[in-house]
Each structure stands twice: as C-alpha cells, then as structure tokens.
Amino acid sequence: MNKRRLHHLWTKFRALNPWYFVVLAVVSGVICIIALRSNNEHMVRLRSAVYSADKDNGNVEQALNNLRSYVNSHMNTDLTTPDGVYPPIQLKYTYDRLVQAESAKVAQTNSQLYTQAENYCQQQVPDGFSGRYRIPCVTQYIDDHGAQTSAIPDALYKFDFASPAWSPDLAGWSLVVFIVSAVVAVVLLALKLLFKRAKVI
C-alpha cells in the first residue's frame, strides 16, 4: 500500500480520537460492574423472600415465580454456589408440612378404621373374655383396610433457574458498549501506530 493511499485513510480516521473510546470503555465497564452487582443483590433478596415464605408458610408460589422471572431475565443471577447444595432452592419447610399433613390424614383415617374393625370383629367373634379373641381379627382388618402413607417426591420441591449469559438490561447494554468501545480503541491505536511507522503522520 503506497503512502498516498495511507494518507487518504489517515484523513478519514484522524478525526476519531482513540482515547475517547478508551474513556467510554472505562466508564461503561464500571457501569457494567455496578449493574451486575445490583442484579446479584436483587436476586439474593428475592431468594431470601422464597426462604422466608417457605419457613413461615407464606405465599411460596408467588415468591418462587418472582425469583424465577428475575433470574431467567438478568445476567449474574446464578443461584448455585461452590459450596452450596444442589438444587440451590429446596423448600424444606413446605415439604415437611406436606409430609406431616399426609401422616396426620393417614392417622385420622386409621383411627376411624379401628372403630370399624372393633364393630366388625364384635359381630364376627361375639364370644371371648374382654375381647381377647377379637385382637387377631382387628389386626387383620386394619392390615387389609388400613391407609398407608403416600410417599411425596421431594424433587418436586427443589428448584434451580438458569441465568442468561447476556440480558437486555443496564448490565447487558453497558457490556456491549464496553466491548465495542474497547475494540474500536484498540483498532484506532493500531492504525495510528501503523500510520506513524509508515511516516504518514
């Protein structure tokens, strides 16, 4: 490439000061870091709201939907931690309440069944001192008709949500500006160095 051509290119690029883009990259980079931190802090608050709702028997579904919606649409909101459990959201208290309710329901059903078994066995075995001959009958009746506790899958109360690699929020757009301005600054500085070496400027 001859000097005249290089000089022609230099006249086009010299109005673009690379240091403007360096400053823009620095400013947008700082904004991006602050926005990413803000995203993470907001996720932590929403996650705490889920834990509180779970513990206090609040509106867990609403808190969980708020967290899911935010994490799925914002960068730097990954729920997993290096030393934490997986999946990171585990509704322990909600699960325990359901297990206790199921146990109470079965106990109530079986309590009523015991009365039915006594009445049935009294008709089947009317004789016997203090009903001792009825005990095997009652036991067999409860075994045949008794309710069993249904297992509740704990996987239904464990959650993880995916955070996007890029999101169209302040953090995402400031990251785009940072990358573009940094690339432009590097290209302009390289061109300026090239023109200097070619003694065009």
DAHU-V941073 format. One line per field, one symbol per residue. phi: phi as a letter, one per 30 degrees, with the letter a starting at -180 (. if undefined). burial: # if it has 24 or more other ideal C-beta (glycine too) atoms within 12 Angstrom, else .. A space follows every 50 residues. Layout:
BEGIN
phi = ???
burial = ???
END
This chain:
BEGIN
phi = .dddddddddddcddcddddddddddddddddddddddeddddddddddd dddddchddddddddddeddddbbdhbdddbeccdbddcbdddddddddd ddddddddddddddddddddddddbdckdhidddedddedddddcddcdd dcddddbbbbbdcddbbdbedddddddeddddddddddddddddddddhd c
burial = .........#..#....#..#..##..##.##..##..##.##..##.## #.##.....#..##.###.##.#######........####..##..#.. ............##..#...#............#..##..##........ ......#.###.#...#.####.#####..##.##..#..##..#....# .
END
